[in-house]
Amino acid sequence: MFGFLKKVGEYTQDAVGAAKYITQGLGVTFDHLRRRPITVQYPYEKLIPSERYRGRIHYEFDKCIACEVCVRVCPINLPVVDWVMNKATKKKELRNYSIDFGVCIFCGNCVEYCPTNCLSMTEEYELAAFDRHSLNYDNVALGRLPTSVTSDPAVVPLRELVYLPKGVMDPHDLPATTPRVGRLPEQVLETLPKSAKAVPGPAPTAADPGATPQP
């Protein structure tokens, strides 16, 4: 008799828990029924990527010194640097530079550690192709600057959630002058005191001709 009552109690407890979870799920569903759809009509509408979005890598051939630092810091040794040694000048001569975006994980290490800043991350994310071999970009394709979402006349740019004002979820029909939920880095710097903006440099030494005596 005790075992039967125990099973009935467990069954009742499970039924109450199931009803509770169903009620919570229906509550979320009914809450969304009151909202208007905010579907982005891609490709006629596109979201503006964030400031630090890591998209396709842009490469400047004239700045590259073929040091291969990008190859060493890459987790998968992805960039291919083709260079030859000039015996007359005893310097490297760059022939070709390529990155296969079908394998790239967009970690940004190559951009971070490049000594000449010839690599940079762009906001381009549309890299779909019918052939995976076409994702292997050479220095000519890497040197092409992407088209910004805001400057494309055939696209309606929409702000992401981090760009929208507080409490606003729908980016449609929102004036461009509407303030965003957060501030841009340059706006944060404007609110800091002048002493915090100045970056202290190394103190001049006595051997330095331009050194000034310290108080």
C-alpha positions in Angstrom: 0.0 0.0 0.0 2.8 2.4 0.9 4.6 1.6 -2.4 1.4 2.4 -4.4 0.9 5.7 -2.7 4.6 6.6 -3.3 4.2 5.9 -7.0 1.0 8.0 -7.1 2.9 10.9 -5.4 5.8 10.7 -7.9 3.4 10.6 -10.8 1.5 13.7 -9.5 4.8 15.5 -9.0 5.9 14.8 -12.5 2.5 15.9 -13.9 2.7 19.2 -12.0 6.2 19.8 -13.2 5.2 19.1 -16.8 2.3 21.5 -16.6 4.6 24.1 -15.1 7.1 23.8 -18.0 4.3 23.9 -20.6 2.9 27.1 -19.0 6.3 28.7 -19.1 6.7 27.8 -22.8 3.2 29.1 -23.7 4.0 32.3 -21.7 7.0 33.0 -24.0 4.9 32.2 -27.0 2.0 34.5 -26.1 4.5 37.3 -25.2 5.9 37.2 -28.7 2.5 37.2 -30.3 2.1 40.8 -29.2 5.3 41.9 -31.0 5.6 42.8 -34.7 8.0 40.8 -36.8 11.5 42.3 -37.2 12.6 40.0 -40.1 15.5 41.5 -42.1 14.7 41.2 -45.8 18.1 40.1 -46.9 19.7 40.9 -49.4 17.6 44.1 -49.7 18.2 44.9 -46.1 21.4 44.2 -44.2 22.5 44.7 -40.6 25.4 47.1 -40.0 28.3 45.1 -38.5 29.8 46.2 -35.2 33.0 48.3 -35.0 35.2 45.4 -34.1 33.6 42.8 -36.4 36.2 40.4 -37.8 35.3 39.8 -41.4 37.4 39.2 -44.5 41.0 40.2 -44.2 42.3 43.2 -46.3 45.9 43.0 -47.5 48.2 45.8 -48.7 51.0 44.4 -50.9 53.2 47.4 -50.8 53.5 47.3 -47.0 54.4 43.6 -46.7 58.0 42.8 -45.9 57.6 39.0 -46.2 58.6 38.5 -42.5 56.1 35.6 -42.2 55.0 36.6 -38.7 51.4 36.0 -39.7 52.3 32.4 -40.6 53.9 31.8 -37.3 51.1 33.3 -35.2 48.3 31.6 -37.2 46.9 28.6 -35.3 46.7 26.6 -38.6 49.7 28.2 -40.4 47.3 29.4 -43.1 48.8 32.4 -44.9 51.0 31.4 -47.9 53.9 33.9 -48.4 55.8 33.3 -51.7 59.1 35.2 -51.7 62.6 35.0 -53.1 65.9 36.3 -51.9 67.5 39.0 -54.0 71.2 38.3 -53.9 72.1 41.8 -55.0 70.2 43.7 -52.3 70.2 40.7 -49.8 66.5 41.4 -49.1 63.3 39.4 -49.6 61.2 40.1 -52.7 57.6 39.2 -52.3 56.0 37.5 -55.2 52.5 36.4 -54.0 50.5 36.3 -50.8 47.3 34.2 -50.3 44.8 33.3 -47.6 42.3 30.5 -48.0 39.1 31.7 -46.3 37.6 28.3 -46.6 39.9 27.3 -43.8 40.5 30.6 -42.0 38.9 30.8 -38.5 39.0 34.7 -38.4 40.9 34.8 -35.1 42.7 38.0 -36.1 46.1 37.0 -34.8 47.7 37.8 -38.2 46.3 41.3 -38.0 47.3 41.8 -34.4 50.9 40.8 -34.8 51.7 42.2 -38.3 54.6 44.6 -37.8 53.8 46.8 -40.8 50.0 46.8 -40.4 49.5 45.5 -44.0 46.7 43.3 -42.7 43.3 44.5 -41.4 39.9 43.1 -40.7 37.0 44.3 -42.7 33.2 44.1 -42.3 32.7 41.9 -45.3 31.0 38.6 -44.4 29.5 37.5 -47.7 32.0 34.9 -48.7 29.7 32.2 -50.0 30.9 30.5 -53.2 29.9 27.5 -55.4 33.5 26.3 -55.5 35.6 26.1 -52.3 38.8 26.7 -54.3 37.5 30.2 -55.2 37.8 31.0 -51.5 41.6 31.0 -51.8 42.2 34.7 -52.2 45.5 35.9 -53.7 47.1 39.3 -53.0 44.9 40.9 -55.7 41.7 39.7 -54.2 42.8 40.5 -50.7 43.7 44.0 -51.8 40.1 44.7 -52.9 38.3 47.0 -50.5 34.8 45.8 -49.5 31.7 47.8 -50.1 30.3 49.2 -46.9 26.7 48.4 -46.0 26.0 52.1 -45.3 27.5 53.2 -48.6 25.7 50.7 -50.9 22.8 52.4 -52.6 21.0 49.1 -53.4 20.8 48.1 -49.7 18.8 49.5 -46.8 21.2 49.4 -43.7 19.7 48.4 -40.4 21.3 48.8 -37.1 22.0 45.8 -34.9 20.7 45.4 -31.3 23.8 47.0 -29.8 23.2 50.1 -32.0 19.5 50.6 -31.1 18.3 52.8 -28.2 17.5 51.2 -24.9 14.2 49.3 -25.0 14.0 49.3 -28.9 14.0 45.9 -30.6 12.8 46.8 -34.1 15.4 48.5 -36.4 12.9 49.4 -39.1 11.8 53.0 -39.5 14.2 54.3 -37.0 15.8 57.7 -37.6 19.5 57.7 -38.1 19.8 60.5 -35.4 18.4 58.3 -32.7 21.0 57.7 -30.0 22.3 54.1 -29.5 22.2 52.1 -26.3 25.9 52.5 -25.8 28.6 55.0 -26.7 31.4 54.8 -29.3 35.0 54.6 -28.1 35.7 58.2 -29.3 32.6 59.3 -27.3 33.9 57.6 -24.2 37.3 59.4 -24.6 35.6 62.8 -24.8 34.2 62.3 -21.3 37.6 61.4 -19.7 39.8 64.0 -18.1 42.8 65.2 -20.1 45.2 63.5 -17.6 43.6 60.1 -18.4 43.9 60.7 -22.2 47.6 61.3 -22.1 49.7 58.2 -22.5 52.9 58.4 -20.4 56.0 57.8 -22.5 59.5 56.9 -21.4 61.3 59.6 -19.5 64.2 61.2 -21.4 67.7 60.3 -20.2 70.7 62.5 -19.6 72.4 61.2 -22.8 69.4 62.4 -24.8 70.2 65.7 -26.5 66.6 66.8 -26.2 66.3 65.8 -22.5 64.9 68.3 -20.1 65.7 68.3 -16.4 63.0 66.7 -14.3 61.8 68.7 -11.3 
